[in-house]
Amino acid sequence: MAGSSLVPFHRVLIAAAIAFCAGFAWWMFTRGDGGESVAYQVIGVVFAILAVLLAVYLWNLGRFLGYDDRDRG
């Protein structure tokens, strides 16, 4: 297929990864509310950072791949 691309599918997978990381971070934060386990909080912070990094990657995906949405007619 001429002009077919996996970029839209890649965007969906990245969005799913963002949702997973954000949800898992939230879950870790709620499990560690008692303050007895610092490990839950650390894991929550790590996954929250991953969610932010993936969101930045998704936002700049066109630039990373070397094309701009305006180039597609």
PQR file with spaces between the fields and no chain letter, atoms N, CA, C, O and H, PARSE charges and radii, in Angstrom:
ATOM       1  N    MET     1       0.834   -1.178    0.000 -0.4000 1.5000
ATOM       2  CA   MET     1       0.000    0.000    0.000 -0.0000 2.0000
ATOM       3  C    MET     1       0.878    1.239    0.000  0.5500 1.7000
ATOM       4  O    MET     1       1.700    1.438    0.894 -0.5500 1.4000
ATOM       5  N    ALA     2       0.695    2.044   -0.987 -0.4000 1.5000
ATOM       6  CA   ALA     2       1.476    3.263   -1.087 -0.0000 2.0000
ATOM       7  C    ALA     2       1.014    4.259   -0.037  0.5500 1.7000
ATOM       8  O    ALA     2      -0.182    4.510    0.111 -0.5500 1.4000
ATOM       9  H    ALA     2       0.027    1.883   -1.714  0.4000 1.0000
ATOM      10  N    GLY     3       1.952    4.816    0.676 -0.4000 1.5000
ATOM      11  CA   GLY     3       1.646    5.847    1.641 -0.0000 2.0000
ATOM      12  C    GLY     3       1.149    5.336    2.979  0.5500 1.7000
ATOM      13  O    GLY     3       0.802    6.138    3.846 -0.5500 1.4000
ATOM      14  H    GLY     3       2.924    4.613    0.556  0.4000 1.0000
ATOM      15  N    SER     4       1.103    4.017    3.176 -0.4000 1.5000
ATOM      16  CA   SER     4       0.650    3.516    4.472 -0.0000 2.0000
ATOM      17  C    SER     4       1.768    3.699    5.492  0.5500 1.7000
ATOM      18  O    SER     4       2.955    3.629    5.175 -0.5500 1.4000
ATOM      19  H    SER     4       1.385    3.366    2.472  0.4000 1.0000
ATOM      20  N    SER     5       1.348    3.931    6.703 -0.4000 1.5000
ATOM      21  CA   SER     5       2.313    4.224    7.749 -0.0000 2.0000
ATOM      22  C    SER     5       1.846    3.603    9.056  0.5500 1.7000
ATOM      23  O    SER     5       0.648    3.437    9.287 -0.5500 1.4000
ATOM      24  H    SER     5       0.383    3.988    6.960  0.4000 1.0000
ATOM      25  N    LEU     6       2.791    3.269    9.890 -0.4000 1.5000
ATOM      26  CA   LEU     6       2.480    2.744   11.209 -0.0000 2.0000
ATOM      27  C    LEU     6       2.454    3.841   12.275  0.5500 1.7000
ATOM      28  O    LEU     6       2.292    3.550   13.460 -0.5500 1.4000
ATOM      29  H    LEU     6       3.764    3.404    9.702  0.4000 1.0000
ATOM      30  N    VAL     7       2.612    5.083   11.863 -0.4000 1.5000
ATOM      31  CA   VAL     7       2.659    6.185   12.823 -0.0000 2.0000
ATOM      32  C    VAL     7       1.352    6.304   13.612  0.5500 1.7000
ATOM      33  O    VAL     7       1.416    6.469   14.830 -0.5500 1.4000
ATOM      34  H    VAL     7       2.744    5.319   10.900  0.4000 1.0000
ATOM      35  N    PRO     8       0.170    6.230   12.988 -0.5600 1.5000
ATOM      36  CA   PRO     8      -1.054    6.310   13.806  0.2800 2.0000
ATOM      37  C    PRO     8      -1.156    5.183   14.837  0.5500 1.7000
ATOM      38  O    PRO     8      -1.585    5.409   15.969 -0.5500 1.4000
ATOM      39  N    PHE     9      -0.764    3.984   14.448 -0.4000 1.5000
ATOM      40  CA   PHE     9      -0.774    2.866   15.392 -0.0000 2.0000
ATOM      41  C    PHE     9       0.237    3.097   16.509  0.5500 1.7000
ATOM      42  O    PHE     9      -0.026    2.773   17.668 -0.5500 1.4000
ATOM      43  H    PHE     9      -0.416    3.800   13.528  0.4000 1.0000
ATOM      44  N    HIS    10       1.377    3.649   16.165 -0.4000 1.5000
ATOM      45  CA   HIS    10       2.405    3.973   17.151 -0.0000 2.0000
ATOM      46  C    HIS    10       1.871    5.002   18.143  0.5500 1.7000
ATOM      47  O    HIS    10       2.128    4.897   19.342 -0.5500 1.4000
ATOM      48  H    HIS    10       1.591    3.911   15.224  0.4000 1.0000
ATOM      49  N    ARG    11       1.140    5.982   17.658 -0.4000 1.5000
ATOM      50  CA   ARG    11       0.537    6.996   18.543 -0.0000 2.0000
ATOM      51  C    ARG    11      -0.451    6.357   19.515  0.5500 1.7000
ATOM      52  O    ARG    11      -0.502    6.733   20.686 -0.5500 1.4000
ATOM      53  H    ARG    11       0.931    6.067   16.684  0.4000 1.0000
ATOM      54  N    VAL    12      -1.233    5.394   19.033 -0.4000 1.5000
ATOM      55  CA   VAL    12      -2.194    4.708   19.900 -0.0000 2.0000
ATOM      56  C    VAL    12      -1.455    3.911   20.973  0.5500 1.7000
ATOM      57  O    VAL    12      -1.849    3.933   22.139 -0.5500 1.4000
ATOM      58  H    VAL    12      -1.192    5.089   18.081  0.4000 1.0000
ATOM      59  N    LEU    13      -0.402    3.218   20.595 -0.4000 1.5000
ATOM      60  CA   LEU    13       0.362    2.448   21.569 -0.0000 2.0000
ATOM      61  C    LEU    13       1.015    3.349   22.613  0.5500 1.7000
ATOM      62  O    LEU    13       1.042    3.006   23.794 -0.5500 1.4000
ATOM      63  H    LEU    13      -0.083    3.200   19.648  0.4000 1.0000
ATOM      64  N    ILE    14       1.535    4.485   22.193 -0.4000 1.5000
ATOM      65  CA   ILE    14       2.145    5.421   23.141 -0.0000 2.0000
ATOM      66  C    ILE    14       1.076    5.976   24.085  0.5500 1.7000
ATOM      67  O    ILE    14       1.315    6.107   25.286 -0.5500 1.4000
ATOM      68  H    ILE    14       1.513    4.763   21.233  0.4000 1.0000
ATOM      69  N    ALA    15      -0.088    6.298   23.551 -0.4000 1.5000
ATOM      70  CA   ALA    15      -1.178    6.793   24.395 -0.0000 2.0000
ATOM      71  C    ALA    15      -1.594    5.735   25.419  0.5500 1.7000
ATOM      72  O    ALA    15      -1.871    6.064   26.573 -0.5500 1.4000
ATOM      73  H    ALA    15      -0.282    6.192   22.575  0.4000 1.0000
ATOM      74  N    ALA    16      -1.637    4.479   25.006 -0.4000 1.5000
ATOM      75  CA   ALA    16      -1.961    3.403   25.936 -0.0000 2.0000
ATOM      76  C    ALA    16      -0.886    3.268   27.014  0.5500 1.7000
ATOM      77  O    ALA    16      -1.197    3.022   28.180 -0.5500 1.4000
ATOM      78  H    ALA    16      -1.412    4.212   24.069  0.4000 1.0000
ATOM      79  N    ALA    17       0.365    3.427   26.624 -0.4000 1.5000
ATOM      80  CA   ALA    17       1.458    3.358   27.599 -0.0000 2.0000
ATOM      81  C    ALA    17       1.375    4.514   28.594  0.5500 1.7000
ATOM      82  O    ALA    17       1.640    4.334   29.782 -0.5500 1.4000
ATOM      83  H    ALA    17       0.617    3.626   25.677  0.4000 1.0000
ATOM      84  N    ILE    18       1.010    5.689   28.111 -0.4000 1.5000
ATOM      85  CA   ILE    18       0.840    6.843   29.005 -0.0000 2.0000
ATOM      86  C    ILE    18      -0.272    6.561   30.004  0.5500 1.7000
ATOM      87  O    ILE    18      -0.112    6.808   31.199 -0.5500 1.4000
ATOM      88  H    ILE    18       0.795    5.835   27.145  0.4000 1.0000
ATOM      89  N    ALA    19      -1.398    6.046   29.520 -0.4000 1.5000
ATOM      90  CA   ALA    19      -2.526    5.733   30.409 -0.0000 2.0000
ATOM      91  C    ALA    19      -2.124    4.678   31.439  0.5500 1.7000
ATOM      92  O    ALA    19      -2.475    4.793   32.613 -0.5500 1.4000
ATOM      93  H    ALA    19      -1.528    5.846   28.549  0.4000 1.0000
ATOM      94  N    PHE    20      -1.396    3.658   31.007 -0.4000 1.5000
ATOM      95  CA   PHE    20      -0.952    2.625   31.935 -0.0000 2.0000
ATOM      96  C    PHE    20      -0.025    3.197   32.993  0.5500 1.7000
ATOM      97  O    PHE    20      -0.218    2.954   34.184 -0.5500 1.4000
ATOM      98  H    PHE    20      -1.111    3.565   30.053  0.4000 1.0000
ATOM      99  N    CYS    21       0.980    3.955   32.572 -0.4000 1.5000
ATOM     100  CA   CYS    21       1.951    4.510   33.524 -0.0000 2.0000
ATOM     101  C    CYS    21       1.282    5.462   34.512  0.5500 1.7000
ATOM     102  O    CYS    21       1.578    5.424   35.706 -0.5500 1.4000
ATOM     103  H    CYS    21       1.137    4.153   31.604  0.4000 1.0000
ATOM     104  N    ALA    22       0.390    6.308   34.026 -0.4000 1.5000
ATOM     105  CA   ALA    22      -0.300    7.245   34.911 -0.0000 2.0000
ATOM     106  C    ALA    22      -1.215    6.494   35.884  0.5500 1.7000
ATOM     107  O    ALA    22      -1.261    6.816   37.071 -0.5500 1.4000
ATOM     108  H    ALA    22       0.150    6.339   33.056  0.4000 1.0000
ATOM     109  N    GLY    23      -1.932    5.507   35.384 -0.4000 1.5000
ATOM     110  CA   GLY    23      -2.811    4.720   36.249 -0.0000 2.0000
ATOM     111  C    GLY    23      -2.039    3.922   37.283  0.5500 1.7000
ATOM     112  O    GLY    23      -2.446    3.842   38.442 -0.5500 1.4000
ATOM     113  H    GLY    23      -1.894    5.245   34.419  0.4000 1.0000
ATOM     114  N    PHE    24      -0.939    3.338   36.875 -0.4000 1.5000
ATOM     115  CA   PHE    24      -0.124    2.558   37.814 -0.0000 2.0000
ATOM     116  C    PHE    24       0.505    3.472   38.857  0.5500 1.7000
ATOM     117  O    PHE    24       0.587    3.110   40.031 -0.5500 1.4000
ATOM     118  H    PHE    24      -0.608    3.402   35.933  0.4000 1.0000
ATOM     119  N    ALA    25       0.950    4.653   38.436 -0.4000 1.5000
ATOM     120  CA   ALA    25       1.513    5.610   39.394 -0.0000 2.0000
ATOM     121  C    ALA    25       0.458    6.009   40.419  0.5500 1.7000
ATOM     122  O    ALA    25       0.741    6.051   41.616 -0.5500 1.4000
ATOM     123  H    ALA    25       0.883    4.946   37.482  0.4000 1.0000
ATOM     124  N    TRP    26      -0.757    6.300   39.959 -0.4000 1.5000
ATOM     125  CA   TRP    26      -1.838    6.664   40.865 -0.0000 2.0000
ATOM     126  C    TRP    26      -2.122    5.521   41.843  0.5500 1.7000
ATOM     127  O    TRP    26      -2.319    5.752   43.036 -0.5500 1.4000
ATOM     128  H    TRP    26      -0.987    6.265   38.986  0.4000 1.0000
ATOM     129  N    TRP    27      -2.142    4.292   41.330 -0.4000 1.5000
ATOM     130  CA   TRP    27      -2.398    3.135   42.180 -0.0000 2.0000
ATOM     131  C    TRP    27      -1.309    2.982   43.235  0.5500 1.7000
ATOM     132  O    TRP    27      -1.611    2.701   44.395 -0.5500 1.4000
ATOM     133  H    TRP    27      -1.982    4.105   40.361  0.4000 1.0000
ATOM     134  N    MET    28      -0.052    3.163   42.851 -0.4000 1.5000
ATOM     135  CA   MET    28       1.043    3.066   43.813 -0.0000 2.0000
ATOM     136  C    MET    28       0.946    4.164   44.870  0.5500 1.7000
ATOM     137  O    MET    28       1.215    3.919   46.046 -0.5500 1.4000
ATOM     138  H    MET    28       0.193    3.391   41.909  0.4000 1.0000
ATOM     139  N    PHE    29       0.564    5.369   44.456 -0.4000 1.5000
ATOM     140  CA   PHE    29       0.411    6.461   45.420 -0.0000 2.0000
ATOM     141  C    PHE    29      -0.717    6.166   46.410  0.5500 1.7000
ATOM     142  O    PHE    29      -0.589    6.479   47.594 -0.5500 1.4000
ATOM     143  H    PHE    29       0.346    5.568   43.501  0.4000 1.0000
ATOM     144  N    THR    30      -1.806    5.576   45.952 -0.4000 1.5000
ATOM     145  CA   THR    30      -2.921    5.280   46.864 -0.0000 2.0000
ATOM     146  C    THR    30      -2.604    4.105   47.779  0.5500 1.7000
ATOM     147  O    THR    30      -3.105    4.054   48.903 -0.5500 1.4000
ATOM     148  H    THR    30      -1.910    5.322   44.990  0.4000 1.0000
ATOM     149  N    ARG    31      -1.787    3.162   47.329 -0.4000 1.5000
ATOM     150  CA   ARG    31      -1.402    2.035   48.188 -0.0000 2.0000
ATOM     151  C    ARG    31      -0.433    2.472   49.267  0.5500 1.7000
ATOM     152  O    ARG    31      -0.404    1.881   50.346 -0.5500 1.4000
ATOM     153  H    ARG    31      -1.380    3.203   46.417  0.4000 1.0000
ATOM     154  N    GLY    32       0.351    3.483   49.000 -0.4000 1.5000
ATOM     155  CA   GLY    32       1.355    3.925   49.967 -0.0000 2.0000
ATOM     156  C    GLY    32       0.908    5.085   50.826  0.5500 1.7000
ATOM     157  O    GLY    32       1.746    5.780   51.401 -0.5500 1.4000
ATOM     158  H    GLY    32       0.328    3.964   48.123  0.4000 1.0000
ATOM     159  N    ASP    33      -0.408    5.319   50.932 -0.4000 1.5000
ATOM     160  CA   ASP    33      -0.910    6.454   51.710 -0.0000 2.0000
ATOM     161  C    ASP    33      -0.591    6.348   53.194  0.5500 1.7000
ATOM     162  O    ASP    33      -0.448    7.369   53.866 -0.5500 1.4000
ATOM     163  H    ASP    33      -1.089    4.755   50.465  0.4000 1.0000
ATOM     164  N    GLY    34      -0.479    5.153   53.708 -0.4000 1.5000
ATOM     165  CA   GLY    34      -0.236    4.987   55.140 -0.0000 2.0000
ATOM     166  C    GLY    34       1.142    5.441   55.578  0.5500 1.7000
ATOM     167  O    GLY    34       1.375    5.640   56.771 -0.5500 1.4000
ATOM     168  H    GLY    34      -0.595    4.323   53.162  0.4000 1.0000
ATOM     169  N    GLY    35       2.059    5.608   54.640 -0.4000 1.5000
ATOM     170  CA   GLY    35       3.403    6.041   54.966 -0.0000 2.0000
ATOM     171  C    GLY    35       4.318    4.923   55.414  0.5500 1.7000
ATOM     172  O    GLY    35       5.493    5.163   55.692 -0.5500 1.4000
ATOM     173  H    GLY    35       1.870    5.446   53.672  0.4000 1.0000
ATOM     174  N    GLU    36       3.802    3.697   55.490 -0.4000 1.5000
ATOM     175  CA   GLU    36       4.630    2.594   55.965 -0.0000 2.0000
ATOM     176  C    GLU    36       5.579    2.070   54.891  0.5500 1.7000
ATOM     177  O    GLU    36       6.557    1.396   55.214 -0.5500 1.4000
ATOM     178  H    GLU    36       2.847    3.502   55.264  0.4000 1.0000
ATOM     179  N    SER    37       5.314    2.361   53.643 -0.4000 1.5000
ATOM     180  CA   SER    37       6.157    1.825   52.579 -0.0000 2.0000
ATOM     181  C    SER    37       6.609    2.936   51.635  0.5500 1.7000
ATOM     182  O    SER    37       5.813    3.504   50.886 -0.5500 1.4000
ATOM     183  H    SER    37       4.519    2.909   53.381  0.4000 1.0000
ATOM     184  N    VAL    38       7.877    3.223   51.689 -0.4000 1.5000
ATOM     185  CA   VAL    38       8.450    4.217   50.797 -0.0000 2.0000
ATOM     186  C    VAL    38       8.570    3.656   49.383  0.5500 1.7000
ATOM     187  O    VAL    38       8.585    4.408   48.409 -0.5500 1.4000
ATOM     188  H    VAL    38       8.523    2.762   52.297  0.4000 1.0000
ATOM     189  N    ALA    39       8.654    2.335   49.276 -0.4000 1.5000
ATOM     190  CA   ALA    39       8.819    1.700   47.967 -0.0000 2.0000
ATOM     191  C    ALA    39       7.641    2.009   47.050  0.5500 1.7000
ATOM     192  O    ALA    39       7.835    2.243   45.858 -0.5500 1.4000
ATOM     193  H    ALA    39       8.642    1.724   50.068  0.4000 1.0000
ATOM     194  N    TYR    40       6.414    2.014   47.592 -0.4000 1.5000
ATOM     195  CA   TYR    40       5.236    2.347   46.785 -0.0000 2.0000
ATOM     196  C    TYR    40       5.344    3.769   46.243  0.5500 1.7000
ATOM     197  O    TYR    40       5.012    4.030   45.087 -0.5500 1.4000
ATOM     198  H    TYR    40       6.256    1.824   48.561  0.4000 1.0000
ATOM     199  N    GLN    41       5.805    4.673   47.082 -0.4000 1.5000
ATOM     200  CA   GLN    41       5.931    6.061   46.661 -0.0000 2.0000
ATOM     201  C    GLN    41       7.012    6.218   45.584  0.5500 1.7000
ATOM     202  O    GLN    41       6.834    6.969   44.625 -0.5500 1.4000
ATOM     203  H    GLN    41       6.074    4.460   48.021  0.4000 1.0000
ATOM     204  N    VAL    42       8.115    5.516   45.747 -0.4000 1.5000
ATOM     205  CA   VAL    42       9.205    5.592   44.768 -0.0000 2.0000
ATOM     206  C    VAL    42       8.745    5.033   43.424  0.5500 1.7000
ATOM     207  O    VAL    42       8.999    5.632   42.379 -0.5500 1.4000
ATOM     208  H    VAL    42       8.259    4.905   46.526  0.4000 1.0000
ATOM     209  N    ILE    43       8.072    3.890   43.455 -0.4000 1.5000
ATOM     210  CA   ILE    43       7.574    3.307   42.210 -0.0000 2.0000
ATOM     211  C    ILE    43       6.555    4.238   41.562  0.5500 1.7000
ATOM     212  O    ILE    43       6.542    4.393   40.341 -0.5500 1.4000
ATOM     213  H    ILE    43       7.867    3.404   44.304  0.4000 1.0000
ATOM     214  N    GLY    44       5.705    4.853   42.371 -0.4000 1.5000
ATOM     215  CA   GLY    44       4.737    5.810   41.853 -0.0000 2.0000
ATOM     216  C    GLY    44       5.403    6.985   41.171  0.5500 1.7000
ATOM     217  O    GLY    44       4.966    7.413   40.102 -0.5500 1.4000
ATOM     218  H    GLY    44       5.715    4.726   43.363  0.4000 1.0000
ATOM     219  N    VAL    45       6.454    7.511   41.774 -0.4000 1.5000
ATOM     220  CA   VAL    45       7.181    8.634   41.174 -0.0000 2.0000
ATOM     221  C    VAL    45       7.834    8.210   39.859  0.5500 1.7000
ATOM     222  O    VAL    45       7.795    8.950   38.875 -0.5500 1.4000
ATOM     223  H    VAL    45       6.809    7.164   42.642  0.4000 1.0000
ATOM     224  N    VAL    46       8.429    7.027   39.844 -0.4000 1.5000
ATOM     225  CA   VAL    46       9.085    6.540   38.621 -0.0000 2.0000
ATOM     226  C    VAL    46       8.073    6.422   37.482  0.5500 1.7000
ATOM     227  O    VAL    46       8.352    6.852   36.363 -0.5500 1.4000
ATOM     228  H    VAL    46       8.460    6.426   40.642  0.4000 1.0000
ATOM     229  N    PHE    47       6.920    5.852   37.750 -0.4000 1.5000
ATOM     230  CA   PHE    47       5.934    5.685   36.687 -0.0000 2.0000
ATOM     231  C    PHE    47       5.276    7.002   36.300  0.5500 1.7000
ATOM     232  O    PHE    47       4.865    7.168   35.151 -0.5500 1.4000
ATOM     233  H    PHE    47       6.693    5.502   38.659  0.4000 1.0000
ATOM     234  N    ALA    48       5.169    7.936   37.228 -0.4000 1.5000
ATOM     235  CA   ALA    48       4.653    9.265   36.879 -0.0000 2.0000
ATOM     236  C    ALA    48       5.645    9.978   35.944  0.5500 1.7000
ATOM     237  O    ALA    48       5.239   10.630   34.983 -0.5500 1.4000
ATOM     238  H    ALA    48       5.503    7.801   38.161  0.4000 1.0000
ATOM     239  N    ILE    49       6.918    9.849   36.230 -0.4000 1.5000
ATOM     240  CA   ILE    49       7.939   10.440   35.354 -0.0000 2.0000
ATOM     241  C    ILE    49       7.897    9.783   33.981  0.5500 1.7000
ATOM     242  O    ILE    49       7.998   10.465   32.961 -0.5500 1.4000
ATOM     243  H    ILE    49       7.248    9.319   37.011  0.4000 1.0000
ATOM     244  N    LEU    50       7.748    8.455   33.949 -0.4000 1.5000
ATOM     245  CA   LEU    50       7.635    7.760   32.657 -0.0000 2.0000
ATOM     246  C    LEU    50       6.432    8.247   31.865  0.5500 1.7000
ATOM     247  O    LEU    50       6.520    8.418   30.649 -0.5500 1.4000
ATOM     248  H    LEU    50       7.667    7.900   34.777  0.4000 1.0000
ATOM     249  N    ALA    51       5.305    8.472   32.541 -0.4000 1.5000
ATOM     250  CA   ALA    51       4.116    8.971   31.853 -0.0000 2.0000
ATOM     251  C    ALA    51       4.380   10.344   31.251  0.5500 1.7000
ATOM     252  O    ALA    51       3.971   10.610   30.121 -0.5500 1.4000
ATOM     253  H    ALA    51       5.234    8.333   33.529  0.4000 1.0000
ATOM     254  N    VAL    52       5.049   11.209   31.983 -0.4000 1.5000
ATOM     255  CA   VAL    52       5.358   12.549   31.473 -0.0000 2.0000
ATOM     256  C    VAL    52       6.318   12.460   30.293  0.5500 1.7000
ATOM     257  O    VAL    52       6.125   13.139   29.285 -0.5500 1.4000
ATOM     258  H    VAL    52       5.381   10.992   32.901  0.4000 1.0000
ATOM     259  N    LEU    53       7.344   11.633   30.410 -0.4000 1.5000
ATOM     260  CA   LEU    53       8.310   11.492   29.309 -0.0000 2.0000
ATOM     261  C    LEU    53       7.638   10.931   28.058  0.5500 1.7000
ATOM     262  O    LEU    53       7.923   11.382   26.948 -0.5500 1.4000
ATOM     263  H    LEU    53       7.501   11.082   31.229  0.4000 1.0000
ATOM     264  N    LEU    54       6.761    9.962   28.225 -0.4000 1.5000
ATOM     265  CA   LEU    54       6.035    9.421   27.065 -0.0000 2.0000
ATOM     266  C    LEU    54       5.107   10.466   26.458  0.5500 1.7000
ATOM     267  O    LEU    54       4.942   10.512   25.239 -0.5500 1.4000
ATOM     268  H    LEU    54       6.530    9.596   29.126  0.4000 1.0000
ATOM     269  N    ALA    55       4.502   11.300   27.290 -0.4000 1.5000
ATOM     270  CA   ALA    55       3.638   12.361   26.770 -0.0000 2.0000
ATOM     271  C    ALA    55       4.444   13.372   25.963  0.5500 1.7000
ATOM     272  O    ALA    55       3.987   13.840   24.920 -0.5500 1.4000
ATOM     273  H    ALA    55       4.636   11.263   28.280  0.4000 1.0000
ATOM     274  N    VAL    56       5.631   13.710   26.433 -0.4000 1.5000
ATOM     275  CA   VAL    56       6.502   14.622   25.681 -0.0000 2.0000
ATOM     276  C    VAL    56       6.911   13.974   24.366  0.5500 1.7000
ATOM     277  O    VAL    56       6.930   14.631   23.325 -0.5500 1.4000
ATOM     278  H    VAL    56       6.002   13.330   27.280  0.4000 1.0000
ATOM     279  N    TYR    57       7.240   12.684   24.411 -0.4000 1.5000
ATOM     280  CA   TYR    57       7.595   11.967   23.187 -0.0000 2.0000
ATOM     281  C    TYR    57       6.429   11.967   22.192  0.5500 1.7000
ATOM     282  O    TYR    57       6.630   12.207   21.002 -0.5500 1.4000
ATOM     283  H    TYR    57       7.225   12.150   25.256  0.4000 1.0000
ATOM     284  N    LEU    58       5.218   11.701   22.676 -0.4000 1.5000
ATOM     285  CA   LEU    58       4.051   11.696   21.797 -0.0000 2.0000
ATOM     286  C    LEU    58       3.807   13.075   21.207  0.5500 1.7000
ATOM     287  O    LEU    58       3.472   13.198   20.029 -0.5500 1.4000
ATOM     288  H    LEU    58       5.054   11.506   23.643  0.4000 1.0000
ATOM     289  N    TRP    59       3.972   14.106   22.012 -0.4000 1.5000
ATOM     290  CA   TRP    59       3.761   15.486   21.548 -0.0000 2.0000
ATOM     291  C    TRP    59       4.742   15.840   20.419  0.5500 1.7000
ATOM     292  O    TRP    59       4.383   16.559   19.487 -0.5500 1.4000
ATOM     293  H    TRP    59       4.245   14.006   22.969  0.4000 1.0000
ATOM     294  N    ASN    60       5.972   15.335   20.507 -0.4000 1.5000
ATOM     295  CA   ASN    60       7.020   15.673   19.544 -0.0000 2.0000
ATOM     296  C    ASN    60       7.311   14.547   18.565  0.5500 1.7000
ATOM     297  O    ASN    60       8.371   14.543   17.939 -0.5500 1.4000
ATOM     298  H    ASN    60       6.264   14.751   21.264  0.4000 1.0000
ATOM     299  N    LEU    61       6.411   13.604   18.417 -0.4000 1.5000
ATOM     300  CA   LEU    61       6.668   12.436   17.575 -0.0000 2.0000
ATOM     301  C    LEU    61       6.951   12.820   16.127  0.5500 1.7000
ATOM     302  O    LEU    61       7.859   12.265   15.509 -0.5500 1.4000
ATOM     303  H    LEU    61       5.550   13.607   18.926  0.4000 1.0000
ATOM     304  N    GLY    62       6.189   13.757   15.580 -0.4000 1.5000
ATOM     305  CA   GLY    62       6.423   14.172   14.199 -0.0000 2.0000
ATOM     306  C    GLY    62       7.814   14.737   13.986  0.5500 1.7000
ATOM     307  O    GLY    62       8.462   14.473   12.973 -0.5500 1.4000
ATOM     308  H    GLY    62       5.451   14.208   16.082  0.4000 1.0000
ATOM     309  N    ARG    63       8.257   15.507   14.942 -0.4000 1.5000
ATOM     310  CA   ARG    63       9.602   16.086   14.834 -0.0000 2.0000
ATOM     311  C    ARG    63      10.658   14.992   14.956  0.5500 1.7000
ATOM     312  O    ARG    63      11.663   15.021   14.246 -0.5500 1.4000
ATOM     313  H    ARG    63       7.731   15.721   15.765  0.4000 1.0000
ATOM     314  N    PHE    64      10.439   14.022   15.857 -0.4000 1.5000
ATOM     315  CA   PHE    64      11.395   12.924   16.022 -0.0000 2.0000
ATOM     316  C    PHE    64      11.493   12.075   14.767  0.5500 1.7000
ATOM     317  O    PHE    64      12.561   11.558   14.437 -0.5500 1.4000
ATOM     318  H    PHE    64       9.622   13.998   16.434  0.4000 1.0000
ATOM     319  N    LEU    65      10.363   11.933   14.063 -0.4000 1.5000
ATOM     320  CA   LEU    65      10.346   11.116   12.850 -0.0000 2.0000
ATOM     321  C    LEU    65      10.753   11.897   11.607  0.5500 1.7000
ATOM     322  O    LEU    65      10.945   11.310   10.542 -0.5500 1.4000
ATOM     323  H    LEU    65       9.496   12.353   14.331  0.4000 1.0000
ATOM     324  N    GLY    66      10.884   13.194   11.730 -0.4000 1.5000
ATOM     325  CA   GLY    66      11.372   13.996   10.623 -0.0000 2.0000
ATOM     326  C    GLY    66      10.310   14.468    9.662  0.5500 1.7000
ATOM     327  O    GLY    66      10.614   14.753    8.504 -0.5500 1.4000
ATOM     328  H    GLY    66      10.729   13.671   12.595  0.4000 1.0000
ATOM     329  N    TYR    67       9.062   14.558   10.112 -0.4000 1.5000
ATOM     330  CA   TYR    67       8.039   15.112    9.240 -0.0000 2.0000
ATOM     331  C    TYR    67       7.127   16.016   10.057  0.5500 1.7000
ATOM     332  O    TYR    67       7.111   15.986   11.287 -0.5500 1.4000
ATOM     333  H    TYR    67       8.815   14.326   11.052  0.4000 1.0000
ATOM     334  N    ASP    68       6.375   16.814    9.326 -0.4000 1.5000
ATOM     335  CA   ASP    68       5.457   17.744    9.945 -0.0000 2.0000
ATOM     336  C    ASP    68       4.066   17.450    9.422  0.5500 1.7000
ATOM     337  O    ASP    68       3.917   17.073    8.260 -0.5500 1.4000
ATOM     338  H    ASP    68       6.388   16.839    8.327  0.4000 1.0000
ATOM     339  N    ASP    69       3.040   17.612   10.248 -0.4000 1.5000
ATOM     340  CA   ASP    69       1.661   17.328    9.818 -0.0000 2.0000
ATOM     341  C    ASP    69       1.246   18.214    8.650  0.5500 1.7000
ATOM     342  O    ASP    69       0.376   17.826    7.869 -0.5500 1.4000
ATOM     343  H    ASP    69       3.160   17.918   11.192  0.4000 1.0000
ATOM     344  N    ARG    70       1.843   19.386    8.512 -0.4000 1.5000
ATOM     345  CA   ARG    70       1.486   20.290    7.403 -0.0000 2.0000
ATOM     346  C    ARG    70       1.994   19.748    6.061  0.5500 1.7000
ATOM     347  O    ARG    70       1.508   20.149    5.004 -0.5500 1.4000
ATOM     348  H    ARG    70       2.549   19.701    9.146  0.4000 1.0000
ATOM     349  N    ASP    71       2.984   18.828    6.107 -0.4000 1.5000
ATOM     350  CA   ASP    71       3.533   18.279    4.858 -0.0000 2.0000
ATOM     351  C    ASP    71       2.573   17.293    4.204  0.5500 1.7000
ATOM     352  O    ASP    71       2.669   17.046    3.002 -0.5500 1.4000
ATOM     353  H    ASP    71       3.379   18.503    6.966  0.4000 1.0000
ATOM     354  N    ARG    72       1.647   16.727    4.977 -0.4000 1.5000
ATOM     355  CA   ARG    72       0.702   15.771    4.417 -0.0000 2.0000
ATOM     356  C    ARG    72      -0.484   16.541    3.845  0.5500 1.7000
ATOM     357  O    ARG    72      -1.229   17.161    4.604 -0.5500 1.4000
ATOM     358  H    ARG    72       1.569   16.927    5.954  0.4000 1.0000
ATOM     359  N    GLY    73      -0.670   16.518    2.585 -0.4000 1.5000
ATOM     360  CA   GLY    73      -1.698   17.292    1.927 -0.0000 2.0000
ATOM     361  C    GLY    73      -3.028   16.888    2.154  0.5500 1.7000
ATOM     362  O    GLY    73      -3.958   17.498    1.628 -0.5500 1.4000
ATOM     363  H    GLY    73      -0.065   16.014    1.969  0.4000 1.0000
